[in-house]
Amino acid sequence: MSKTDRNQSILNWLESEKLKDNREIENTKKKYIDELRKIKKEELFTIPKKLTLWQKIKILILGN
């Protein structure tokens, strides 16, 4: 095997490894995106309750 053949085979191997890595990265990205889409907005942010009129009056009079 000549030196150029060996270098070419190494380059081919490197390219195939790059392709494998890129596919793995894309698959990981898709998994993260799917997981993020499954999360509901309510799980991330608390939604304040609506206060009744009496609760508002109580807060005004007594403070928090």
KADASUL-V292839 format. One record per backbone hydrogen bond with DSSP energy under -0.5 kcal/mol. NH is the residue of the N-H (numbers start at 1). CO is the residue of the C=O. Records with the same first field share a line. If there is no record, write none. Layout:
BEGIN
NH = CO  CO
END
This chain:
BEGIN
6 = 2
7 = 3
8 = 4
9 = 5
10 = 6
11 = 7
12 = 8
13 = 9
14 = 10
15 = 11
16 = 12
17 = 13
18 = 14
19 = 15
20 = 16
21 = 17
22 = 18
23 = 19
24 = 20
25 = 21
26 = 22
27 = 23
28 = 24
29 = 25
30 = 26
31 = 27
32 = 28
33 = 29
34 = 30
35 = 31
36 = 32
37 = 33
38 = 34
39 = 35  36
43 = 40
44 = 40  41
45 = 41
48 = 46
56 = 52
57 = 53
58 = 54
59 = 55
60 = 56
61 = 57
62 = 58
63 = 59
END
